[in-house]
Amino acid sequence: MKQENRGRLTKDGIRIYDPSDSAGMYAAGALASRILDAMSEHVFPGQTTAQIDRIITDMVDAAGAKSATIGYKGYEHASCISVNHVVCHGIPGDKTLKDGDILNIDVTVIVDGWFGDTSRMYVAGKLPRKAERLIQVTHDALMRGIDAVKPGNTFGDIGHAIQSFVEAHRMSVVRDFCGHGLGRVFHAPPNVLHYGRPGTGARLEPGMFFTIEPMVNLGRAETKTLADDWTAVTRDKSLSAQFEHSVGVTETGVEIFTLSEAGKFHPTY
């Protein structure tokens, strides 16, 4: 059996992995998380996102792992770094960070064939109050979504938990991008929407591995993709934030593969 074909598929095309496969996901998730832990020392005014990406590339290489994004559909970097009104897929470059900039750093690594995918928010210098509130709501929305992961619930329950929380704070959930299945592959079914109605969508079963990665805007939800075909920005230029964990459904609930060993997942904790 080919490694990428481990387990069985549900009627919705979602792969069900064996309990023993969680070990591979934890190993990949731990490396991705350790890399992001280290980045807290490299985000500051005057730094460039290209320099941050070079450090990430060196850390992936030093660990004997592979970057899942270098070479993916022609992408050339080991991270996506999305600053201020960039929603996701920001390309590292030579523009320097300014005091008060917020940024999401997204890293996916491959360890022994398993994919570890996670992202979190950072701030260069002093965190502005409105950005602090956005980051807190986005972080808490992710955790609300994760709390909805348990056998018998649906993917609509996850989306509803996130959407209802965000909109109660008068912010908006991006609908143009979503979470995804992963394991021995980078992207696979299901599409994990960050909005939805309770009880809708595929039912959660033990052995499902996927990301939850809500993008939340201070303004409207609409996005547009720039001419580079990667960088997605808010149409109204409002600030955007994102947090992402890779998770698995267990017999009793959920396991998070990408927890921060250093407790640095939230930038102000």
HULINTA-V203304 format. One record per residue. N is the residue number from 0. NEAR is the number of other ideal C-beta (glycine too) atoms within 12 Angstrom. Layout:
N|NEAR / N|NEAR
This chain:
0|9 / 1|9 / 2|18 / 3|19 / 4|15 / 5|24 / 6|29 / 7|17 / 8|21 / 9|24 / 10|12 / 11|21 / 12|15 / 13|32 / 14|31 / 15|32 / 16|37 / 17|21 / 18|20 / 19|14 / 20|31 / 21|30 / 22|19 / 23|30 / 24|47 / 25|28 / 26|27 / 27|41 / 28|42 / 29|30 / 30|40 / 31|50 / 32|39 / 33|31 / 34|45 / 35|48 / 36|30 / 37|27 / 38|42 / 39|30 / 40|15 / 41|29 / 42|39 / 43|23 / 44|17 / 45|17 / 46|33 / 47|26 / 48|38 / 49|24 / 50|25 / 51|43 / 52|36 / 53|24 / 54|30 / 55|40 / 56|26 / 57|19 / 58|28 / 59|33 / 60|18 / 61|16 / 62|26 / 63|13 / 64|32 / 65|27 / 66|35 / 67|35 / 68|35 / 69|26 / 70|14 / 71|23 / 72|13 / 73|12 / 74|25 / 75|21 / 76|34 / 77|40 / 78|48 / 79|43 / 80|46 / 81|42 / 82|39 / 83|34 / 84|34 / 85|40 / 86|47 / 87|40 / 88|35 / 89|39 / 90|33 / 91|38 / 92|26 / 93|14 / 94|22 / 95|20 / 96|31 / 97|21 / 98|18 / 99|22 / 100|33 / 101|42 / 102|48 / 103|48 / 104|48 / 105|50 / 106|46 / 107|44 / 108|44 / 109|36 / 110|31 / 111|21 / 112|24 / 113|39 / 114|42 / 115|46 / 116|47 / 117|46 / 118|46 / 119|44 / 120|46 / 121|43 / 122|35 / 123|33 / 124|21 / 125|17 / 126|26 / 127|20 / 128|16 / 129|21 / 130|34 / 131|23 / 132|23 / 133|39 / 134|36 / 135|28 / 136|36 / 137|45 / 138|37 / 139|26 / 140|43 / 141|45 / 142|28 / 143|30 / 144|46 / 145|40 / 146|23 / 147|36 / 148|40 / 149|26 / 150|21 / 151|17 / 152|30 / 153|30 / 154|40 / 155|28 / 156|33 / 157|50 / 158|38 / 159|29 / 160|36 / 161|47 / 162|31 / 163|24 / 164|30 / 165|38 / 166|22 / 167|16 / 168|25 / 169|17 / 170|35 / 171|36 / 172|43 / 173|42 / 174|25 / 175|26 / 176|35 / 177|32 / 178|42 / 179|31 / 180|39 / 181|45 / 182|41 / 183|30 / 184|27 / 185|30 / 186|25 / 187|31 / 188|26 / 189|36 / 190|29 / 191|45 / 192|35 / 193|46 / 194|36 / 195|31 / 196|17 / 197|19 / 198|18 / 199|17 / 200|28 / 201|31 / 202|25 / 203|38 / 204|30 / 205|29 / 206|30 / 207|48 / 208|52 / 209|47 / 210|46 / 211|50 / 212|46 / 213|50 / 214|50 / 215|49 / 216|41 / 217|34 / 218|23 / 219|24 / 220|29 / 221|23 / 222|32 / 223|20 / 224|21 / 225|20 / 226|9 / 227|19 / 228|13 / 229|28 / 230|28 / 231|32 / 232|32 / 233|34 / 234|21 / 235|18 / 236|18 / 237|28 / 238|40 / 239|47 / 240|49 / 241|50 / 242|44 / 243|48 / 244|43 / 245|50 / 246|43 / 247|45 / 248|42 / 249|23 / 250|17 / 251|13 / 252|19 / 253|30 / 254|30 / 255|35 / 256|42 / 257|44 / 258|29 / 259|29 / 260|19 / 261|19 / 262|14 / 263|25 / 264|35 / 265|28 / 266|33 / 267|21 / 268|14
